Amino acid sequence: MILYKHFANKISRSVHTRHQLTPHRKGHPIPRDRLLHRWFKLMSNKKKAIKFHQHNSLKFRPLSSSLFPQSFICCRPRKVWPVNIFIFASSYGIAKHLNRTLIINENFLPFFKMEAKQSPVRISHDMSLCNRYTIHLEQTATRFDTRLMDFSLKPRLYLHGFLQSWKYFQGAEKEIRQLFHFNDNLIRSAQHKLDIFKKEFFKGKSIPNSVVFVGVDIRRKGLKKYLNEYMAPKEYFKNAIEYFYYHYNNVIFVGCTDSHEWVKKYLADVNVIPVKQLLLQMCVLSICNHTITSPGAFGWWSAWLANGTTTYYTPSQKTRRLHPNKFSASNEDHYPLNWVAISEDKKNENK
């Protein structure tokens, strides 16, 4: 009877907590399958035992390693995939800072290779481990929440929020850039589109030895759905175009947009590339030399992956007074410090 209770307690902990390994009293780990096998011998009805084992084994997915993570961070995807890039990158940076295992869905970011040569963060796809955790909400979407970087006493965390700050993954940029490599077919398609675009642009002319591609992300229709994101006006794009004309030679502005008519009407210097798929648009922008962004996660990550000179829209003081609830007091948590802030004012202070 004592032996019966001993294995009953072990099986209860193994099934309900979904551990892959259950510690023995002497400190040696007992594999879950072997523990179940011993338990079945003690049960009187073997048919029910086998049925019980098969039913629970379908729910259990083993980890890639033989050791169960004692502390981990869970993150779940949202409906908007550019936001999921923020969630993964920030969760990865926090996991590295806290020395945790990062648990994500297997198809979290399917368009990236997600391969790193030397990653200090172990990534697991066993979402069953996330059944029990402590939920932590971020305070503001585009502000850096220092509380999320200090959870040493809470081993199992679920970070709920948008996590749209570069400070969360500061120090992990090298690994994230290795993980965020687009699939080969997508890169070849984007490079082919850009090569055709270059030939048509210089049709009948000699192509210069050095051509600077500046990707221009122009979002109008999508941003109307969100009250907290103010659409960048045409004056901002014109000032950003002047900024690149001032600092670079042989500049070609490659536009990716959801409003072709608006671009033709107001931005004559921007040449819209004929790409409708959003993922391919981001890939095209990422292989450009520099970027002019619009507010939103799509333009943010297109610029970060391009890793060149980047401009972002910052409203003027007049616009802030007219719309006090739409803009935060500071953008330093959301935009990297080396990015160039440009407003809609006629005077461009960044020259």
ABEGO torsion letter per residue (X at the ends): XAAAAAAAAAAAAAAAAGBABBBBAAGBBBBAAAAAAAAAAABABAAAAAAAAAAAAAABBBBABABBBABBBBBBBBABAAAAAAAAAAAAAAAAAAGBBBBBBAAABAABAGBBABBABBBBABAAAAABBBBBBBABAABBBAAAABBAABABBBBBEAGBBAAAABGAAAAAAAABBBBAAAAAAAAAAAAAAAAAAABGBBBBABBBBBBBBBBAAAAAABAABBBBBAAAAAAAAAAAAAABBGBBBBBBBABAAAAAAABAABBBBBBABAAAAAAAAAABABBBBBBEAAAAAAAAAAGBBBBBBBBBAAAAAABAAABBABAAAABBAABBBBBABABBAAX
